[in-house]
Amino acid sequence: MTYRVWGRPRLKRRWCTAPFVFAILLAFACLAQAAPSSSDWTYRVRPKDNIWDLAARYLKSDVPWQKLQDYNHVADPLHLPPGMTLNIPVAWLRLEPAKAKVVAVIGEATAKLPDSATPVPVKAGMSFGYGASLSTGNDTSLTLEFADGSRVLVQANSELALDRLSAYGDTGMVDTRLRLQRGRVNSDVHPLTGSAARFSVSTPGTISSVRGTHFRVVADPEGGAARTEVVGGKVDVGGEKRHVLVKSGRGVATADGAAPGQPQDLLPAPAIACPSGAVNQFPVELQWPALAGAEHYRLQIAPNEKFEALLLDRVVSTATATLPELPDGSYAVRVRGIGAGALEGLDGVCPHVTIDGTPQPPLIVSPQPDRKVRDKRPEFRWTESVQAVSYRWQLAADPAFAQVLAEQDNARGDGTRAPQALPLGRYYWRVASRDSGGKVGPYTHALPFELVEEPPVPVPGEPKRSNGDLVLSWPGGTPGQHYHVQLARDPQFAKPEVDATVDKPELDLKKLKSGKWYVRVQTIDVDGYAGPWSPAQKTRISCVSCRWAIAGGGAALLWLAL
């Protein structure tokens, strides 16, 4: 009968108004809900949502949809106005076990599982549930990703237990509780939504709880100490006796059995002088201005700016650090100061450090840096690199090689020689390797040397008198030079019977056997360079001289004609 009335023309205008009034009353009925409890999770209704579908999606199997309807005073469960809010008690939500996934790992890490006594190696891509405990060794680090996308970097020599990993169905709420037995972790927690969401890291003496922040936790089981350093957001750090709220840029240390101390300001991020271009010469020094209050600095290198695993993690005592030789590629570097109480400060980061160092240059044989060279066509020698098939060699008069004096683009073997005689002066040389693909690697550093005159060959000197058998003398050279003298029975000096080095141009010999002797002298420069030998000279010791020497008579004075 009602349908017939609705269809009558004279009631058309009146019925057009009725659905509008009905919709308003329905909306008010839907909004007249009980005030949400602090333990409720709220859901904003989307178009085409209904009570049945939402109950099947979020509620435990033993919670009927009618309870959700009654709790929110929903008049029409089939039609929910988009934008309205449904309050759902957390106790009604479906709770499921969650997993932690290994995003990256460098080094050797192991995991103890609750149903196995034998640890298993940890590899990237593996997943672990609650009850697992992960351990890292020396030079080992790994990153775990949790159900909500939050991540934790577990550093070297650490042990982390997964005490609780739960997810409230599709609500996005997770309950993640970790226990750091020893070592250090770096946590990057996504902002938590919902009253039941939780993320905490406990140590033997503290619990650090957050709802979305970036923080670090250190546990020292031997000393019983713990530290929490907050890089972003806020962290509630609690012990048995009290809780403290630690804000961004601050940290707190806790001694064994004591309450958390007062939060302290962390050291600011150091201003690292990041390399502006590709690094192709080693060693490479990274520098930054010293931080007031910094006792040490922590240097970390990772394959990328996410710092999911660490290639290097070490502490240095000065505001400079030498980067290790790394394979070609892009890396991220960060440095932070370590202040009083071992609290570590904010990170200074070089997000993109490019290494382009292969093929590596050979090792240098000669001339070594700052050595003197006498040959006016110097010979340049190096080791042969297993990465190289040839070498590019350059010679210049300035360390920047602005004007190259000589160059060989395809030198073979372990050396080369200057193509022409060079005037005396200071020079620089360098060499680079070329691999089988034609790529030329970085040059060695500019290697300086001095081209100087040969030391003079000793010339005849005035004879001197002595009680010995033979006195050899020659004019002295420059201060600091030494002289190498040999006497032998043969002109080839295969077996010299006298081989002496003296610091003055004179040698007084006694009790020489009679007969013919060959003599030669060599000047040794102040830098250790041995000049050429003088031409061999011949002299003779007579038997009369021998008898005079035995009898204590006068010696034969010979003039060495060199």
Salt bridges, closest charged atoms under 4 A:
ASP76 OD2 - HIS79 ND1 2.77
GLU96 OE2 - ARG94 NE 3.02
GLU145 OE2 - ARG151 NE 2.92
GLU159 OE1 - ARG182 NE 3.64
ASP163 OD2 - ARG179 NE 2.83
ASP170 OD2 - ARG57 NE 3.73
ASP175 OD2 - ARG164 NE 3.41
ASP175 OD2 - ARG177 NH2 2.81
GLU229 OE1 - ARG216 NE 2.75
ASP236 OD2 - HIS243 ND1 2.76
ASP265 OD1 - ARG250 NE 3.02
GLU308 OE2 - ARG151 NH1 2.45
ASP313 OD1 - ARG298 NH1 2.97
ASP328 OD2 - LYS439 NZ 3.19
GLU344 OE2 - ARG184 NH1 3.10
GLU344 OE2 - ARG298 NH2 2.89
GLU344 OE1 - ARG336 NE 2.68
ASP347 OD2 - ARG216 NH1 3.64
ASP347 OD1 - ARG336 NH1 2.89
ASP356 OD1 - LYS439 NZ 2.91
ASP370 OD1 - ARG426 NH2 3.00
ASP375 OD2 - ARG417 NH2 3.21
ASP409 OD1 - ARG392 NE 2.69
ASP409 OD2 - ARG434 NH2 3.23
ASP414 OD2 - ARG381 NH2 3.52
GLU450 OE2 - ARG426 NH1 3.02
GLU497 OE2 - ARG489 NE 3.97
ASP499 OD1 - HIS484 NE2 2.44
GLU506 OE1 - LYS464 NZ 2.55
ASP525 OD2 - ARG374 NH2 2.41
ASP527 OD2 - ARG374 NH1 3.32
